[in-house]
C-alpha cells in the first residue's frame, strides 16, 4: 500500500511542532521579539500604503488606475523574487535535503513525493512574501471598503499566485540539474543569478521610473496614463490577480481573472508533476556524484597566499580556509552577480532624482538626500552583511569542535572572519557613498562626513553581524540561505536599524548647523558643538564594533559539542 500524502509530510510537520515546543520551553522572549518585529513592520507598511491609497482615492478618474498600477507592480516584483527564491530552494528540497535518502528508497509514489517537496519549497520560499502581502492587501481592503469577505477572497487570489512561481522554479531546477553533470551547482546558480540580474535590469528599464519623477516631460495627460499602464500584459499572472482584487474592491466582481489564476496553476502543477516523473530520477542520481571544484589549493596559495605572506601561519591559513569555503559554497558567491546589478540600479535611481531646481532649494535637497543616503546605504550594507558575514560562524558546522579542541587561538579565527567580511564590504560602502555624492554634486564637507561615517558604520555593522552570528549559531542548517532568516538574523537587523537611527540622529545636529550656515551665507566653522556630535557618533560606532566582537568571542569559547 502506498502511504498517504499526509504521512509523507507528517515528519516535517512534527519537526516544526517540536521546534515550537522547544522555543516555548526556553521562554517567551523570542516569540515576543518576533511578534514585535512583525507588528512593527506590518504597522509601518500599512500606514505608508494607507496614506498613499487614501490620496489616490481622492482623485476621481486616475485614482483607481494609480492604485491598480501600484498593486500590479508590487505583485509583479513578488513573482520576480519568488521565481529566483524557488529555484534556489528547490535545489535544496529536491536534491540536497537530508530526508531524500529515506524517501527515495521508501515505497513512496512519485506524485506524492513531488507534491510534498513542492509544498515544502513553496513554504520555505514564499512565507516572507506572504507576510509582506498582509499589510498591503489590508490597506487596499480598508481604503476601498472590502469588508470581511475580502480577506478570504484575497487568500483565494494570492495562493495560486504564490504557487505558480514555485512550480516554475522547481521545473527550472529539474531541467538544469539534468543538464549539468553531478553537483556542479556552481554553474547552475551562476546561470540563475545571471538570469535574475537580466530580469531585474529588463524590469527596471520597462518601468522607467525616472520618467514619472519628471511629469513636465509629458506632452499631455494621455501620455502620462500610457506610461502608467506599462508594463501591463494580459498574460502576466500578476495582472490577473490585480484585476481580480481591484474588480472586487470596486464592486464589479469579475470571476474570469480568478478562474485564469486557478486553472493556470492547476495546469502548471500537472505539467510540473509529469516533468518530475521524467527527470527527477536521473537528476537525483547525478546529484549524488562528486563535483569538480573550482577552488583548488594551488590557485589560492599562489595568489592570496602570496599576498598574505607577512602574516603568521595560523592567521594566513584561517584566511585561506574562509576564502575557499566562500567560493566553494555556490549559494554564497553566485549572488555577487545580482548584487552588482542592484548597485547599478541603486546609483541610477540617485542620478534620476530631479534635485537641482534653484540654487538654494537645490543645495538643501542635495544635502538632505546625501545625508539620508547614509542610512539607506547602511541598511543595504546590513542586508549584505546578514547574507555573507552573519552565517560565517554557522557555516563551520559540526567541524567547530575541531577548532575548539585544537591549540589554535579562537581570537585569530574570529578576526580572520571579521576582516574577510569587512574589507569587501568597506569597498562596496565607499563605492556606494562616494559615487552617490559625486552624482549629487555635494560640497566637500558632506563628502568627507559621508565617507568617514560610512567607514565607521561598516566596521560596526560587520562586527555586529559576526557577533550576533556567533551568539545565535545555526550549525544544523541545510542551506546557508536560511541562516539570515533565523531569530538571530532578525535580532541583528533590529540592532542594526537601531544603530543607524542613533548615528543619524547624532549627526543631524552637526549637519543642520552646516546647512544653516551655508543657507544664510556664513562661513562654515567646525565648532565645539559639531565636534561633540561627531564624537557621539564615533563613540556609538566604536561601541557597536568592540562589544559584539567581545561577546562573539566569549560565545565561541563556550561552544560545546
C-alpha positions in Angstrom: 0.0 0.0 0.0 1.1 3.5 -0.8 1.5 5.9 2.1 -0.8 8.9 2.1 0.4 12.4 1.2 -0.1 13.4 4.9 2.1 10.5 6.0 4.9 11.8 3.8 4.5 15.4 5.1 4.0 14.4 8.7 7.7 14.1 9.8 8.3 17.7 8.7 5.2 18.9 10.5 6.2 17.0 13.7 9.7 18.6 13.5 8.2 22.0 13.2 5.9 21.4 16.2 8.9 20.1 18.2 10.9 23.3 17.4 7.9 25.4 18.6 7.7 23.4 21.8 11.5 23.9 22.4 11.1 27.7 21.8 8.2 27.7 24.2 10.2 25.9 26.8 13.0 28.5 26.5 10.6 31.2 27.5 8.5 33.9 25.7 11.4 36.2 24.9 12.0 35.1 21.3 8.3 34.8 20.3 7.5 38.2 21.8 10.5 39.7 19.9 9.4 38.1 16.7 5.8 39.3 17.2 7.1 42.9 18.0 9.2 42.9 14.8 6.3 41.6 12.7 3.8 44.1 14.2 6.2 47.0 13.7 6.8 46.1 10.1 3.1 45.5 9.4 2.0 48.7 11.0 4.7 50.7 9.2 3.9 49.2 5.8 0.2 49.6 6.4 0.5 53.2 7.5 2.5 54.2 4.4 0.3 52.4 1.9 -2.8 53.7 3.6 -1.8 57.3 3.2 -0.9 56.7 -0.5 -4.1 54.9 -1.3 -6.2 57.5 0.6 -4.6 60.1 -1.7 -5.3 58.0 -4.8 -8.9 57.5 -3.8 -9.4 61.3 -3.6 -8.5 61.5 -7.4 -11.8 60.7 -9.1 -10.6 59.5 -12.6 -7.0 58.5 -12.1 -7.3 57.1 -8.5 -8.3 53.5 -9.4 -5.8 53.4 -12.2 -3.0 54.5 -10.0 -4.0 52.1 -7.2 -4.2 49.2 -9.6 -0.9 50.1 -11.2 0.8 50.2 -7.8 -0.7 46.8 -6.9 0.3 45.3 -10.2 3.9 46.5 -9.8 4.1 45.0 -6.3 2.7 41.7 -7.4 5.0 41.6 -10.4 8.0 42.2 -8.2 6.8 39.4 -5.9 6.7 37.0 -8.8 10.2 38.0 -9.9 11.6 37.5 -6.4 9.8 34.2 -5.9 11.0 32.6 -9.1 14.6 33.0 -8.1 13.9 32.1 -4.5 12.0 28.9 -5.5 14.8 27.8 -7.9 17.4 28.0 -5.1 15.1 26.4 -2.5 14.0 23.6 -4.9 17.7 22.7 -5.4 17.9 22.0 -1.7 14.5 20.5 -1.2 14.5 18.1 -4.2 18.2 17.1 -4.4 20.2 18.0 -1.3 17.8 17.5 1.6 18.7 15.0 4.3 15.5 13.1 4.2 15.7 12.3 0.5 17.8 9.1 1.1 14.9 7.7 3.1 12.1 9.0 0.8 13.7 7.8 -2.4 14.4 4.3 -1.1 10.9 4.0 0.5 7.8 2.9 -1.4 6.6 6.4 -1.9 4.8 7.2 -5.1 6.5 9.8 -7.4 3.4 12.1 -7.3 3.3 12.1 -3.5 7.0 12.8 -3.4 6.6 15.7 -5.9 3.6 17.3 -4.0 5.3 17.0 -0.6 8.5 18.6 -1.9 6.6 21.2 -3.8 4.7 22.2 -0.7 8.0 22.3 1.3 9.6 24.5 -1.4 6.5 26.8 -1.5 6.5 27.2 2.2 10.2 28.0 2.6 10.4 30.4 -0.3 7.1 32.2 0.0 6.4 32.7 3.7 8.1 36.1 3.8 6.4 37.4 0.7 3.0 36.2 2.0 3.6 38.0 5.3 4.6 41.1 3.4 1.4 41.0 1.3 -0.8 41.0 4.5 -0.5 44.8 5.3 -0.6 45.7 1.6 -3.9 43.9 1.0 -5.2 45.1 4.3 -4.7 48.7 3.3 -6.5 48.1 0.0 -9.4 46.4 1.8 -9.7 49.3 4.3 -9.5 52.1 1.8 -11.9 50.6 -0.7 -14.2 49.1 2.0 -13.7 45.5 1.0 -15.4 44.2 4.2 -14.8 40.8 5.9 -15.4 38.9 2.7 -12.3 40.5 1.1 -9.9 38.6 3.4 -10.8 35.0 2.2 -11.1 36.4 -1.4 -7.6 37.8 -1.1 -6.3 34.4 0.1 -8.0 32.7 -2.8 -6.3 35.1 -5.2 -2.8 35.0 -3.6 -2.4 31.3 -3.2 -2.3 30.4 -6.9 -0.1 33.5 -7.5 2.4 32.0 -5.0 2.0 28.5 -6.3 2.9 29.4 -9.9 6.5 30.6 -9.2 7.0 27.5 -7.0 6.1 25.2 -9.9 8.2 27.2 -12.4 11.2 27.4 -10.1 11.0 23.6 -9.4 10.8 22.9 -13.2 13.8 25.1 -13.9 15.8 23.3 -11.2 14.8 19.8 -12.6 15.9 20.7 -16.1 19.2 22.4 -15.1 20.2 19.6 -12.7 19.8 17.1 -15.6 21.8 19.3 -18.0 24.7 19.9 -15.7 26.7 16.9 -14.6 26.9 15.8 -10.9 26.9 18.5 -8.3 28.0 21.4 -10.4 25.6 23.7 -8.6 28.2 26.5 -9.1 27.4 26.6 -12.8 23.7 26.1 -12.1 23.4 29.0 -9.7 25.6 31.2 -11.8 23.0 30.9 -14.6 20.3 31.6 -12.1 22.0 34.7 -10.8 22.7 36.0 -14.4 19.1 35.4 -15.3 17.9 37.2 -12.2 20.2 40.1 -13.0 19.0 40.3 -16.5 15.4 40.2 -15.3 15.9 43.0 -12.8 17.5 45.2 -15.5 14.8 44.4 -18.0 12.0 45.1 -15.5 13.7 48.3 -14.4 14.0 49.6 -18.0 10.4 48.6 -18.8 9.1 50.6 -15.8 11.4 53.6 -16.3 10.5 55.3 -13.0 12.7 58.3 -13.8 10.1 59.5 -16.2 7.4 59.5 -13.5 9.7 61.8 -11.5 9.5 64.4 -14.3 5.8 64.9 -15.2 6.7 68.0 -17.1 8.3 65.8 -19.7 4.9 64.5 -20.9 3.0 66.3 -23.6 -0.4 65.6 -22.2 -2.4 63.5 -19.7 -2.8 60.7 -22.2 1.0 60.2 -22.4 1.2 60.1 -18.6 -1.6 57.5 -18.5 0.2 55.4 -21.2 3.3 55.3 -19.1 1.3 54.3 -16.0 -0.1 51.3 -17.9 3.3 49.8 -18.8 4.4 47.0 -18.5 0.9 45.5 -18.2 0.3 42.4 -20.1 -2.8 40.1 -20.4 -0.5 37.1 -20.0 1.0 38.0 -16.6 -0.5 36.3 -13.5 0.2 39.4 -11.5 -2.2 41.3 -13.8 -4.9 38.6 -13.3 -4.5 38.9 -9.6 -4.6 42.7 -9.8 -7.8 42.6 -11.9 -9.4 40.1 -9.6 -8.7 42.2 -6.4 -9.5 45.6 -7.9 -12.7 44.4 -9.5 -13.9 43.0 -6.2 -13.0 46.2 -4.3 -14.7 48.4 -6.8 -18.0 46.4 -6.6 -17.8 45.0 -10.2 -16.9 41.3 -9.5 -15.3 39.5 -12.4 -14.7 35.8 -12.0 -12.6 35.5 -15.1 -9.2 36.6 -13.6 -9.7 34.3 -10.6 -10.6 31.4 -12.9 -7.5 32.1 -15.0 -5.3 32.0 -11.9 -6.6 28.7 -10.6 -6.8 26.9 -13.9 -3.3 28.0 -14.9 -1.9 27.0 -11.5 -3.6 23.5 -11.9 -2.2 23.1 -15.4 1.3 24.1 -14.3 1.2 21.7 -11.3 0.2 18.9 -13.7 3.0 19.7 -16.2 5.4 20.1 -13.3 4.4 16.6 -12.0 5.0 15.0 -15.3 8.3 16.7 -15.7 9.3 15.5 -12.2 8.3 11.9 -13.2 10.6 12.0 -16.2 13.6 14.0 -14.8 13.8 13.5 -11.0 15.4 10.0 -11.0 18.3 10.8 -13.4 18.8 14.2 -11.8 18.9 12.8 -8.3 21.4 10.2 -9.5 23.7 12.9 -10.9 23.3 14.9 -7.7 25.0 12.0 -5.7 28.2 12.2 -7.8 31.2 14.1 -6.8 31.6 17.7 -8.1 34.6 19.2 -9.8 35.6 22.1 -7.7 36.8 25.5 -9.0 38.6 26.1 -5.7 42.0 24.3 -5.7 44.7 24.6 -3.2 47.4 25.8 -5.6 45.5 28.7 -7.1 44.7 30.5 -3.9 48.1 29.7 -2.4 49.9 31.3 -5.4 47.6 34.4 -5.4 46.1 35.3 -2.0 48.6 33.2 -0.1 51.5 35.2 -1.6 49.8 38.5 -0.5 49.3 37.2 3.0 52.9 36.0 3.3 53.9 38.5 6.1 51.1 37.2 8.4 51.7 34.4 10.9 51.0 30.9 9.7 47.7 30.4 11.7 46.2 33.7 10.5 47.2 33.0 6.9 45.7 29.5 6.9 42.4 30.8 8.5 42.0 33.4 5.8 42.7 30.9 3.0 40.3 28.5 4.5 37.5 31.0 4.7 38.1 32.2 1.2 38.0 28.7 -0.1 34.8 27.9 1.8 33.2 31.1 0.4 33.9 30.2 -3.2 33.0 26.5 -2.7 29.6 27.4 -1.5 27.8 28.5 -4.7 24.8 29.9 -2.8 27.2 32.5 -1.4 29.4 33.8 -4.2 26.9 33.5 -7.1 24.8 36.2 -5.5 27.6 38.7 -6.2 26.5 39.0 -9.8 23.0 40.0 -8.7 24.5 42.4 -6.1 26.4 44.2 -8.8 23.3 44.8 -10.9 21.4 46.1 -7.9 24.2 48.5 -7.1 24.0 49.9 -10.6 20.2 50.3 -10.2 20.7 52.0 -6.9 23.1 54.5 -8.4 20.8 55.1 -11.4 17.9 55.9 -9.1 20.0 58.6 -7.4 21.1 60.0 -10.7 17.5 60.2 -11.9 16.3 62.4 -8.9 15.3 65.9 -10.1 17.0 67.9 -7.3 18.7 70.8 -8.9 15.9 73.3 -9.2 17.2 76.6 -8.0 20.5 77.3 -6.1 19.2 77.4 -2.5 16.5 74.8 -2.9 18.8 72.5 -4.9 21.5 72.8 -2.2 19.0 71.9 0.6 17.6 68.9 -1.2 21.0 67.6 -2.4 22.3 67.8 1.2 19.2 66.2 2.6 19.4 63.3 0.1 23.1 62.9 0.7 22.6 62.8 4.5 19.7 60.4 4.4 21.5 58.2 1.9 23.9 57.3 4.7 21.0 55.5 6.4 19.9 53.8 3.2 23.4 52.7 2.3 23.9 51.5 5.9 20.7 49.4 5.6 22.0 47.9 2.3 25.3 47.1 3.9 23.4 45.5 6.8 21.4 43.3 4.4 24.6 42.2 2.7 26.3 41.5 6.0 23.4 39.5 7.1 23.7 37.3 4.0 27.5 36.9 3.9 29.0 37.7 7.4 26.3 36.6 9.8 26.5 32.9 8.7 30.3 32.8 8.9 30.4 31.0 12.3 27.4 28.8 11.5 29.0 27.6 8.2 31.8 25.9 10.3 29.1 23.4 11.2 30.0 20.4 13.3 33.6 20.9 12.5 33.8 23.7 15.1 34.6 21.1 17.7 37.9 20.6 15.9 38.8 24.2 16.3 37.7 24.2 19.9 39.8 21.2 20.8 42.9 22.3 18.8 45.6 24.6 20.2 44.6 27.2 17.6 43.5 30.6 19.0 39.8 31.3 18.5 40.6 35.0 18.6 42.6 34.6 15.4 39.7 32.7 13.8 37.3 35.5 14.7 39.5 38.3 13.4 40.1 36.5 10.2 36.4 36.1 9.6 35.9 39.8 10.5 38.5 41.2 8.1 37.5 38.9 5.3 33.9 40.2 5.5 34.8 43.8 6.4 37.2 44.7 3.6 34.9 43.8 0.7 32.0 45.4 2.5 34.1 48.6 3.0 35.0 48.8 -0.7 31.3 48.5 -1.5 30.4 51.1 1.1 32.9 53.6 -0.3 31.7 52.9 -3.8 28.1 53.5 -2.9 28.6 56.6 -0.9 31.3 58.2 -3.0 29.6 57.5 -6.3 26.3 58.8 -4.9 27.9 62.0 -3.6 29.6 62.6 -6.9 26.3 62.1 -8.8 24.6 64.5 -6.4 27.5 67.0 -6.7 27.7 67.6 -2.9 30.1 70.0 -1.3 33.4 68.8 0.2 32.0 69.0 3.8 29.3 66.5 3.1 31.6 64.3 1.0 34.0 64.0 4.0 31.2 63.4 6.5 29.6 60.8 4.3 32.8 58.8 3.6 34.0 58.9 7.2 30.6 57.9 8.6 30.0 55.1 6.2 33.5 53.7 7.1 32.7 53.7 10.8 29.2 52.2 10.1 30.8 49.4 8.0 33.2 48.4 10.8 30.3 48.4 13.3 27.9 46.5 11.0 30.4 43.8 10.2 31.2 43.4 13.9 27.6 43.1 14.8 26.9 40.6 12.1 29.8 38.4 13.2 28.9 38.8 16.9 25.2 38.0 16.5 26.1 35.1 14.2 28.3 33.6 17.0 25.6 34.4 19.6 22.9 32.6 17.6 24.6 29.9 15.6 22.8 27.5 13.2 25.1 24.6 12.9 22.5 22.1 11.7 21.2 24.1 8.8 20.9 22.5 5.4 21.1 25.7 3.4 23.2 28.9 4.1 20.4 31.0 2.7 18.2 30.0 5.6 20.6 31.3 8.3 19.9 35.1 7.9 16.1 34.5 8.3 16.6 32.8 11.7 15.8 34.5 15.0 19.4 35.7 15.3 19.2 37.3 11.9 16.1 39.2 12.8 17.7 40.4 16.1 20.8 41.5 14.1 18.7 43.6 11.7 16.8 45.2 14.5 20.1 46.1 16.3 21.5 47.5 13.0 18.4 49.6 12.4 18.8 51.0 16.0 22.5 51.7 15.3 21.7 53.6 12.0 19.0 55.6 13.7 21.3 56.6 16.6 24.1 57.6 14.3 21.8 59.6 12.0 20.2 61.4 15.0 23.7 62.3 16.4 25.0 63.6 13.1 21.8 65.5 12.3 22.7 68.3 14.7 26.1 68.9 13.1 24.7 68.7 9.5 21.9 71.1 10.5 24.5 73.6 11.7 26.3 73.3 8.4 23.2 73.7 6.3 22.1 76.8 8.3 25.5 78.4 7.9 25.5 77.9 4.1 21.9 79.0 3.7 22.4 82.3 5.5 25.7 82.8 3.6 28.0 82.5 6.6 31.3 80.6 6.7 31.2 77.1 7.9 33.0 76.7 11.2 33.6 73.4 12.9 32.9 74.5 16.4 32.7 72.6 19.7 29.1 71.7 19.1 29.9 69.9 15.8 32.9 68.2 17.4 30.7 67.0 20.3 28.1 65.4 18.0 30.8 63.9 15.8 32.3 62.4 18.9 28.9 61.0 20.0 28.5 59.3 16.6 32.1 57.9 16.7 31.6 56.6 20.2 28.4 54.8 19.2 30.1 53.1 16.2 33.2 52.2 18.4 30.9 50.6 21.0 29.0 48.8 18.3 32.3 47.4 16.9 34.0 46.4 20.1 31.2 44.9 22.2 29.8 42.4 19.6 33.2 41.1 18.8 34.0 40.6 22.5 30.6 38.9 23.1 31.1 36.7 20.0 34.5 35.6 21.1 33.2 34.6 24.6 30.3 32.7 23.0 32.7 30.8 20.7 34.8 29.8 23.7 31.8 28.4 25.4 30.7 26.2 22.5 30.1 22.5 23.5 29.6 19.6 21.1 
